[in-house]
Amino acid sequence: MKKLLTGFLLGILLTLGSSGVLAQSGGELHFCLRSEPKTLNPLLAADDASETIRYLTGGVLVRVNRLTQELEPGLATSWKLTNGGKTITFELRGGVRFSDGTPFSADDVAYTMQQLMDPALHSPTGDAFRASEGKVETEVLPKNRVRITFPAPIAGLDRLFDQVAIMSAKSPQKEMAVLGPYYVGENKAGSYLILKRNPNYWEKDPAGRQLPYIESVRLDIQQNRDIEMLRLTRGEIHFINSVDADSFDKIAAQDPSMAHDAGASLDSEEMWFNQVANSPLPPYKKAWFTSTNFRRAISEAINREDIARIVFRGHARPAFGPVSPANKFWFNAKLQAHPYDQKSALQRLAQDGFHFQDGTLRDHDGHAVEFSVITNAGNKARERMATMIQQDLSGIGIKLNVVTLDFPSLIERITHTFDYEACLLGMVNDELDPDAQMTVWLSSADSHQWNPSQKTPATAWEAEIDKLMRAQASTLDPKKRKEDFDKVQEIAWQQEPFIYLVNKNALSAVSPALHNAHPVVLRPQVYWNIDQLSLSSEVARNH
């Protein structure tokens, strides 16, 4: 990925470096969230809206620059890995205060680590640090330093702290006291949030001006993407971080300067079946969904090329597995996209006793093969994908019912009641390193979506993935890590707990009123440099 960036990198960095001279301070940045944040606790952020709030408000010890993909100092001015990769020592920035004025110290880092690794909290962020069993020890050292020791080495340990927002051990505001560029000033449930500039934010631009430039950020909760698009064209919001292919082509036709295609993204669209043992599904359907032959057959019956061409207007490619080819180091190049082959699909189903009867596929007990897939209402691309999958599966005698739900209802079903049969959603990847996917692949993790929070692995292949994920996370040898994670990808390709459909391009739309925006592949594409964004002088005056 860096090779693609180097051609224009210097010019952008010069622009970023000089932005303090040219930027207009003030104004209010407007953009939309597509659902209400499930939590404002940064250690529990798992959905996209909550992650957005965490990124805008959370101060981190180190930050991955989304443009260069290099690690940069944050609340820590320096850090050092020792003890074979088990220990990391941070030297902290002095004179920093939380948004409410509470002083920042090593005690806050120790408190945050205690919360993060508390198994009772079930922190998705904490899962990335659980390479092995054992206690994490945090020691506050003299001269504003802190040392954190893990029970086993964790590969890429320093980069993982990009996701850990430091919380205050002493502030009465608890998680609402933050160290990032903004803090939550107002939260009207189901409607909007207003983030206000953190008066104590530590970072300054090269000219010595305190960042961020923009006074406040208004986040309107808007599920309807058509309305979001209309608001962008009217100048009511300043960007859309991720747009669908239809909207992108419309924007490009209307004003090419607003349309930004950063190339193949790390994100994927996929479908999965509910394999939770105690879900309220009939036993015969549980038998279908837990069958490798059934899942592989469904996969082979879906025409991914058509989905990429029709639904995404060519701004996507068929998916291979858990890792996008855009992730050049970690992608297993031996894998191939599952071919569209309905004859092969029927042969696989026959191995499990499925057969045709009057144009309908039936299982060995005579049950007609019919199931429902849920997806989020208002997402036209997913609704179209579901319709195309419905048509493809009809070709092998399967009746697929498409059910669209509002996002909170969908989340409730896939995380709590497990009252669903199949789900079609997307996977957002913020990190290149596989450690960031621990919360998905460990069978004990909450986001092990097809069968979450298992006490012990339900299958031998899930146990093998657990073993491989922990092994790659506990060695510092890049070659060994690559070998282990390649095997994880091979198992996922063979078993297909997720039926990966496409990897989308990173498409965004940015108003000309927003200055210093340079959309990238890594999330968040548009506002990764939020503290250095600025609004045109006219817009700033009008807000």
N, C-alpha and C positions, 0 to 999 in steps of 0.2 A: 504493500500500500504506500509506503514512503516513496518508492520510486515514482509513483504516479504524481506525487505531490511536489517533488523537488523542482520541477520546471517553473512553478509559480510561487514557490514557498518564500523565497527571499523578499519578493515584492510585497506579499501579504504581511510578512513579519515587520517590514519597514512601516507599512501602513498602521499596523497595530501599535508599533512603538511610538509613532508620532501622533496617535489619535488624541492625546491629551491637549495638544495645541489647537486642533481643529474642532474638537467635539463641543457641542452645545449641551451644557448641563441642564438638568431639569426635564420637565415633561413627564407624561405617563405613557408607558408602553402597554399596548393592548394586544392580547392574543387569547386563544380559547383552549380550554381543557375539554376533552370529549366525554368525561365522566367526572363525578364528584370524587375527590380524594378519599380513599378508604380510611386513611390515617394521616395525622400530622406528626406522628412519632417517626423520626427518620430511620430508626433501627428496624421498623416494621414495614417500610415502604416496599411493596411488591407490584402494585399496579402502576400504570404509566402516569396517572395524575398525581399520585402520592410521590412518585419518583421525581416528577417535575418540581414539586414543592421542595423536596429534599435538596435537589441540585441548586435551586435558587436561594435557599436559605442556609443550607448546611455548610459550615466551615470544616475543611478536611486537612489532615496533616500534610498530605502530598496530593497533587493533582495531575492526572494524565491530560496533557495538552491534546485536544481532539484533532488539531490540525497536524502537528508533528508526530503525534502518538508517543511522545517522550514524557518521562516523569519529571515534574517540576516541584519546587518547594511550595508549601502552603503554610499552614500553622507551624510546621516544622521547617527550620532553616537548613537542617542536614539530617541524615540518617545513616545508620551502618548496620549491616547484617553480619552476625557472628554465630559461633556455636553450630557450625555446619548448616546454617540456614534456619535454625530454630529460634534465634533471638534477633530482635531488631531494637535498636536504641535510637530514639529521636531527641534531637536538640531543639527545643521549642522557641518560638518567637517571643520576645519579651514585650511587655507593655500593651498586650492585647486584652480587650474587654468584650464580653458578650453584648448583645444588642441592648440589654437592660442595664448595662454598666457593671455587671459582676466581673471581677478579674478572671482571666483565663490562666490556668496553671496545669502542671503535670497531674494534679489530683483529678482534674476533669477528664484527662485521657484515661487514667486508671478507672474512674467511675464508668466511663463509656464502655471500656473493655469488659468490665464486670457485667454491665447490662447486656452487652452484645452477645456474650458467651453464656448467659444464663439460659439453660435449656427450657425453663418455664416460659421464657419470653417468645420462643419460636421465631427468632429473627431470621428472615431470609438472607440478610446480609451476613449474619454470623455463620450460616452454613458454609460459606466459602472458606472459612478458617478452620473447619472441623475436619482436618486431614486424618486425624487419628483420635482415639480415646485418650482422655487425660485432662488435667486441669491447666488452664492458661494462667500464668503468673505475671503480674504487673508490679514493677518496682519503681517508686518515685525516687529519683536520684538528685543530688545537689546540682546547682547551676542550671535549674530549669530543664532537666532532662528526665526521660522516662524510658524504662527498659521493659520490653514485653517478650516473654519466653513461652513458646508453644511446646507441647509434648513431643512433636516430631517436626522435621523440616517441612516448610510449605513453599513450594516453588512459586516464584513471582509474588512473594509475600508483600514487598513494599508497594506494588501496584494495587493490591487489594484495598489498601487504605484510602484510595481515591473514592471509595463508596461509603466510607465510615464518617458520618457527620458527628463531630464532637459535641457532647452534651454537657451541661453544667451540673456539677455535683452539689452546688450550693444555692443556685438561683431559685427563688420561690416560684418563678414562672416555668420551671422544669424544662420540658422540651421546646417550649415557645421562646426561650432565650437562645439565640443563635449566634454563630460566628461568621455566617456567610454575608453576601452583599445586601440581602434583603431579609426582612422579618415579616411574619403574618400580622398585618395591622387590622384586617377585617375579614370575617369569614361568614358569609350569608349562605347557609346550607342550601344546596341545590341550585344556587344562582350564580354567585361569584366569590372570588377572594381578592383582596387588595394587599399587595406586598409593599411595604415602605422601605425606603433606603435605610440601611443600618448605619446610624450615625457613628458607630464605633468600628466600622469595617477597617481592617488593618492595611489594605493594599492601596498604593498610590500609583499614579501613572508616571512616566519618565520626567514630566515637568513638575512633579511634586503635588499634583492635585489629587485629592482623595477620590477614590472610586466607590461605587459606580457612578457613572454620569447621569443616568436616568433616575428621576426622583422616586417614581413608584411604578408598580406593575399591576395591571388589572387583568385577572384571569376569569373570563366568563365561561361558565359551564354550558357547553353547546354540543349536543350530540348530533344535530343535523348538519351534515357537511355542506349541503347546498346553501344553507343560511350562512355558514362560516365563510364560504367562498364569496357570497354576495357582500358580506361585511368587509372582506378584504378589498374587493373592487370599489366599494364605496369609500374606502379609506378609514373605516371604523376600527379595523384591527391592522396590525403592522406586519404580520407574517403568519404563515401556516407552516408549522415545523415539518409536517409530512402530508403530502397531498396524493390523491389517487391519480392514476394515469389519465383518466378522462379530464379531470380538472387541470392537470398539468398541461395537456394539449390545448385546452381552452385558454389558459393563461398565456401560454407561449404564442398563440395566435393573436391574442389581444395586446400583449406587451411582453416581448421576448426578454426584456431586461429583468422582469419579475420572476421568470421561470428558471429554476436551478436544478440540474440533474448532476448529482455528485458521483454517479455510477452505481455499480452493484452494491447493495447494502448487505449488512450482516443479518438482517431480519428474514424471517420465513413465515409462510402461511402453511398451516397444517391442520389435519383432522385426526382425532383420536377417539377410541371407544372406551366407555366406562368399564373398567375391570375391577372395581371395588367390590370385595366379597359380600359386604353387608348392604349393598345398594338395593333399592326396592324394585329390582328387575326380575322377571321370571327366570328360573334356572336355565331354560333352554337358550335364552339370549345371552346369559352369562357364559354359557359354553361356546357360543359363536365367538364372542368378543375376546375370549381368552385363547382362542385358537390361532396359532401362527399362520396356518394355511388360510384361514378366513381373512385375516388382516392383509396378508400378502395378495390374496385374490382381489380384494377391494382395491388395493393399490394399483394392481395391474389393469384393472378395469377403468381407470381414470386417465383421461388424455391430458397430460400436463402441458404439452405443446399448445394445445388449443386454449387452455386456460391462460397461458402466458400471452398468446397472440390476441385473443379476443377480449378477455377481461382486463388485461393490463396493457393492451394496445402496443405490445412489444417491449414495454418497460419492465420486463421481468424475464426470468429464465427458469426452466424446470429445476426443482430442488433435488439434491442428491441425498441429503441426510442432515444431521444436527449442525453441520458447519457449512456456511456459505463459501463458495469458491473465492469470494472476495477476501476471505481470511487466508491469505496465501500460505502462511507457515503451517497453520493447524489443520487445514483442509486435507482430508485423505484423498489424494488424487487417484487412487485405485478404484474408487467407487464410481459407479455409473448410475444415472437416473433410471428408476425402474421403468421398463418399456411399457407402452400401451399395447396390451396383448390380451384381449378378452378370451381368446381360445385357451391360453395358458391359465387364465383366471378360473375358467370352468374346470379345467383339469385339476387344479389345486383343490377346488371345492369338492370335486368328486372323491378325492382322497379322504374327506371327512364325512362322506355319505350324503352330500347334497345331490339333488337330481332335479331335472326339469319335469314338470307336470302341468299340462295345459298352458304352456308359456310362462309359468311361474316357477321360480327356484324354491325348492322345499328342502328342509333338513331331513335327516334319517328317520325322524318321528312324524314327518308330514307337515310340520309347521311351515307356512309360507314365510319366506325371508323378507321381512319388512321391519324397518327401524326409522327413527327420527334423528335428525341432526339439528342441534341448536346453534345459533350464531347471533351476533349482536345486531339488533335492529338499527337501521340507518346507515350501515356500512354496505354500500352498493356493491363493492367489489366482492365481498364475502357472500352477499345474497346471490350475485351472478355465478360465483364459483359453485355455490350449493345447487343452483339450478342446473348447471352443466354436469355436476357430479350425479345429480338425480337422473339426467338423461343418459349418462354413460352407464350407470348401474342398471337402468331398465333394459339395457342391451344384454345383460346376463340374468334377467328375470327377477331382479331385486326392486322392490318398491321403497323408495326413500322419501320420507316426509320432511319438509324443511320448516323449522320453527324459528322465528325471530323473536328475541327477547330484549327488553331494556337491559343495559349492561349490569346494573346491580342485581337484577333477578338472575341473570346468567351466572354471575360470580357466585351467588348463593347456591345455585344448583351444583356447580362443579367443585365447590370447596366445602359445602356443609351438608346439604341434603342428599347429594349424589343421585338426585332424581332426574336422570337423563340417560340417553343411550349413546349418542355420539356428539361431539362438539367440533365446530370449525372456528378456529381463532388464529391469531398470529403470535409469533414468539419474537419479542424484542430483545436484541442482544446489545448490551452497552459496552462489552469488553471483548477483546480478542482472545484473552487467555481462557482456557477451559475451566480454570478454577471458578470463574464466574458462573459456570453452569452446574456447580455442585448441588445447588438447591433444586435443580431439575432432575439430575440423574441419580442422586442417592435415594434409595428406596425409602429411607426414613424421612425424607424431606417433604415439607408441605406442598411444594410445587412439582412433585413427582406426579404429574397431572392425571395420568390414567389410573393410578392407584396410590394416592398420597399417604404419607405418615405411617408406613408399614413398620410394625414392631420387628419383624424379621422378613427378609426378602421372600416374596410370594413365589418366585420362580428361580431356577438355577441361573438363567441368563441375567436376571436382575442382580443376583448375588455376585456374579462375575463382573458386572458393571460397577457395583459398589467397590469391589476389590481393586479394579483398574483405576477408578477415579481417585481413590485414596492413595494408590501407589504413585500415580503421576503427580499428585499434589504434595507428596512427601519426598521427592527427589529433586535435586538441583540440576541434574543432567538433562539438558534440552532434548538430546537424542532419545533417551529413555522415556521421557515424558511424551514425546511425539509417538513413539511406538505404542505406549499404553493407550493414549487417546485415539490413535488410529484404530485400535482394537475395539474401543468403545463405539466408534462410528460404524465399524463393521457389524457389531452386534445389533446396533440400532437399525442398520440397513437390512439385516436379515430378519429381525423380529418385528420391526415396524410398530412399536407402541405408539409412535407418532407417524402418521402417513404424511410425509413432507411433500408439499405440492409445488410451490414456487418460492424463489428468492426475488424480492422486488428491488427495483432501483431506488436509491435515496433521492426522492423528489421533494422539493420544497418551493414555496412562493414567498417572496419578500418584497414589501413595499419600498419604493425609492425613498420614502421618508425615513427609513431606518438606515443609519450609516454604520459602516464598519462590520457589516454582516458578511461572513464568508462560509456558506454552508459546506458541511463536510459529511463523510460517510458515518462516522461514529456519532452516536446520540449524546447529547441533543444537537441535531445537525445545525440549527440556525442560532440558538442562544448559548452555545458552548462557551462563548466569551462574553457572557451577559454583562459583566462589570465594565466592559469596554465598548458596549453598544451605545449609540447616541441617536437622538432624533434631530431632524432638521430644525433649524431655529424657529421656523413658522409653526411647526407642529408643537414644539416645546412650549412656545408662548401660549398656544391655544388650549393647552391642557393644564 
